[in-house]
Each structure stands twice: as C-alpha cells, then as structure tokens.
Amino acid sequence: MKFLLHPTYCPDIITAAVAVQKDICWEVWDNYQKQTYRNRCYICTDQGRHMLSIPIKHAGGAEGRQLYRDVRPDNQYPWQRLHWRSLETAYRSSPFFEFFEEDFAPLFHRKFDFLLDFNFQTIETITQCLDQDNKTEQTTHFQKETDSMIDARFLVNAKAQPPSPQSTYTQVFQDKHGFVSGLSVLDLIFNEGNSALDYLQNINLNFSHA
C-alpha cells in the first residue's frame, strides 16, 4: 500500500526513509500550515541543532488560508544565499560536502516562484544523490482521511518528536553536541555519502501512526 506524504524542504531523515523504502504519493492539495517542515528544515552547526526557515508571502483569503501549492517564498529576503552560507559553514568540513556541493548549490542560486516547486526540486536532487528513482505521483484532490493509502502526513509536523528511533552515524560536531537526531537528510548525505542510502533503507518504519 502507498504512503501519503507531504513534500517538504530538504526532508527530514524519517520522511526520506519512507520515500526510499515505500511506494509513495505526494499530497499537493492541502492548506498551508505553519510550524511544519513545508518551509523549514534542521541542520547541525557548531552551535547545535539549527533551523533553516524559508520566509513566505502570506496572501490567504478571508479566512487567512491558502493552498500549499499557491504559497510563494518571499524572495525579497535573501534566504537562499543565507541558507547556502549556513550549509557551507556547517558541512564544509564533513567528508562528502564537496562531493555533492555542485548538486545542491544550484538550488540556492535559482529563484523559485512557488514553495512547492522549490521543495520538489530539493527532493529530486536528494533522490538523484541517493541514486534512486524520483517518485512523482501526486494527489488530485484533498482527502482529510484516506483508506486507499497509509497516511504519513503527520510527519510534516516540525514540533513532533521523530516517530522512529534513529541509529547514530558520525556527525561533524558529534564530539561537541553528541548525536543530534531529527535533522534534514542533508546532514546524513554530507556525513555518510554513499552509505546514506543503506542507513535510510534500514530505518524501522513501524511507527504507530502507520
């Protein structure tokens, strides 16, 4: 059975593991919500867990709502340049940053009109770096509940604890902060390189929600 997922900004490791291990369908007809991975991801810097947040233009209707697919990043703010600088600072000394640098740098130098398009581009780039087929199936309408797929949309909640325990892997600042979980899959890729796929394939996804 397919898993239903939200396309997020450089997805967290658990979401990436679902995308690697399962047949998936991307939810593209939901309303945009704050406090989610739709416009944020977490990396690890010398200061610890650090959030990269994409500023968005709020242009909802009378109820202040707008579809996720209609959300635009606020490109008047240089968020792409700042995010790339943060990634360089955090991972320049990691074993595989230079190997993947040319794959990810263009994401932060090309302007995107819609947040959803940008997120799908980050997912496609990550998929290519993991040497996996890009999964592109999308919903055609919104369903609050679904019996035809396993609903993993709860993974978009950035405030929730990861539903599956993570095995440790070597991180750049592990000697300073210990192992930091709940990060973007970028942290895994830059630190583990080709071993990142094996790590994702071996995460136990038998969490209670699914």
C-alpha positions in Angstrom: 0.0 0.0 0.0 1.2 3.5 -0.8 2.2 6.0 1.8 0.8 9.6 1.6 3.5 12.2 2.3 3.9 16.0 2.3 6.7 17.3 0.0 8.9 19.2 2.4 12.0 21.4 2.4 15.1 19.1 2.2 13.0 16.4 4.0 13.9 15.1 7.5 15.6 11.7 7.7 12.4 9.8 8.6 10.4 11.2 5.7 13.4 10.4 3.4 13.4 6.9 4.7 9.7 6.4 3.9 10.3 7.8 0.4 13.2 5.3 -0.1 11.5 2.3 1.3 7.9 2.6 0.2 5.7 3.4 -2.7 4.5 7.0 -2.1 2.1 9.7 -3.2 2.8 13.3 -2.5 0.0 15.5 -1.0 -0.3 18.7 -3.1 -3.9 19.8 -2.4 -3.7 20.6 1.4 -3.9 24.0 3.0 -0.6 25.6 4.1 0.1 25.4 7.8 2.8 27.0 10.0 5.2 25.1 12.3 5.8 22.4 9.7 8.6 21.1 7.5 6.9 22.7 4.5 9.1 25.7 4.8 11.8 24.6 7.3 14.5 22.0 7.9 17.1 21.4 10.6 20.8 21.1 10.2 23.6 20.8 12.8 26.1 23.6 13.2 28.8 24.2 15.8 26.0 25.7 17.9 23.9 22.6 17.8 20.5 22.0 16.0 19.8 24.9 13.8 16.6 25.8 11.8 16.7 27.0 8.2 13.3 28.7 7.6 12.0 29.9 4.2 10.1 33.2 4.6 6.8 33.1 2.8 4.3 35.7 1.4 1.0 35.4 3.2 -1.8 36.0 0.8 -4.6 34.0 2.2 -8.3 34.8 1.6 -10.9 36.0 4.1 -10.1 33.1 6.5 -6.3 33.6 6.1 -5.9 30.3 4.4 -4.2 29.4 1.2 -3.3 26.2 -0.6 0.2 24.9 -0.1 0.6 24.8 -3.9 -0.1 28.6 -4.0 2.4 29.6 -1.4 5.2 31.9 -2.6 8.6 32.3 -0.9 9.4 35.9 -0.1 12.4 36.3 -2.4 12.8 40.0 -1.4 14.7 38.5 1.5 18.0 36.8 0.6 17.0 33.5 2.3 18.6 31.3 -0.4 22.0 32.9 0.0 21.8 32.8 3.8 20.7 29.1 3.8 23.5 28.1 1.5 26.0 30.0 3.6 24.8 28.2 6.7 25.1 24.8 4.9 28.6 25.7 3.8 29.6 26.7 7.3 28.1 23.7 8.9 29.3 21.0 6.5 32.4 22.3 4.7 34.5 20.0 6.9 32.2 17.0 6.5 33.5 14.0 4.5 31.1 14.4 1.5 30.1 18.1 1.2 32.5 18.8 -1.6 31.4 15.7 -3.4 27.8 16.8 -3.5 28.3 20.6 -3.5 27.7 21.0 -7.2 24.4 19.1 -7.0 22.9 21.3 -4.2 24.4 24.7 -4.9 22.1 25.5 -7.9 19.0 25.1 -5.6 20.2 28.2 -3.7 21.0 30.4 -6.7 17.9 29.9 -8.8 14.8 31.8 -7.9 11.5 29.9 -7.4 8.1 31.4 -7.6 6.4 28.7 -5.5 7.5 27.0 -2.4 6.1 23.6 -3.6 8.2 23.8 -6.7 11.3 24.5 -4.7 10.6 21.7 -2.3 10.0 19.2 -5.2 13.3 20.3 -6.7 15.2 19.7 -3.4 13.6 16.2 -3.2 14.5 15.4 -6.8 18.1 16.5 -6.2 18.3 14.4 -3.0 16.9 11.4 -4.8 19.5 11.7 -7.6 22.3 11.9 -5.0 21.0 8.7 -3.4 20.9 7.1 -6.9 17.2 6.4 -6.5 14.3 6.8 -9.0 12.4 10.1 -8.4 8.8 9.3 -7.2 6.4 11.8 -8.7 2.9 10.6 -8.1 0.7 13.4 -6.6 -2.8 13.6 -5.2 -5.6 15.0 -7.4 -7.7 16.3 -4.6 -7.6 16.7 -0.8 -8.9 14.0 1.5 -8.9 14.5 5.2 -8.9 10.7 5.7 -7.9 8.0 3.2 -8.4 4.3 3.2 -6.5 3.7 0.0 -3.1 4.8 1.4 -1.3 4.8 4.6 -1.5 8.4 5.9 2.0 9.6 6.8 1.2 13.3 6.5 1.7 13.7 10.3 5.5 13.6 9.6 5.2 17.2 8.3 4.8 18.4 11.9 8.1 20.0 12.8 7.3 20.2 16.5 6.6 16.5 17.0 9.3 14.0 18.1 10.6 11.7 15.4 8.3 8.6 15.4 11.1 6.1 14.9 14.4 6.0 16.8 17.5 6.8 14.8 20.7 4.8 14.9 23.7 7.0 15.3 26.0 7.9 12.5 29.1 10.1 12.5 28.3 13.9 12.5 30.7 16.8 12.2 30.1 18.2 15.7 29.3 15.0 17.5 32.2 15.4 19.9 30.7 18.7 20.9 27.0 18.0 21.0 26.7 14.2 20.9 24.4 12.7 18.3 21.7 15.1 17.1 18.6 13.5 15.7 15.6 14.9 13.8 17.7 16.6 11.1 17.4 17.0 7.4 18.6 14.2 5.2 21.3 16.6 4.0 23.1 16.0 7.3 23.1 12.3 6.6 24.2 12.7 3.0 27.1 15.2 3.7 28.4 13.0 6.6 27.8 9.5 5.2 27.9 9.9 1.4 27.1 6.6 -0.4 26.3 4.9 2.9 23.3 7.3 3.4 21.1 5.0 1.3 21.9 1.9 3.4 21.1 3.9 6.5 17.7 5.0 5.2 16.8 1.5 4.0 17.5 0.1 7.5 15.3 2.6 9.5 12.4 0.8 11.2 9.2 2.4 10.0 6.8 0.5 12.1 5.6 3.6 13.9 2.2 3.7 15.5 0.7 6.2 13.1 1.2 3.9 10.1 
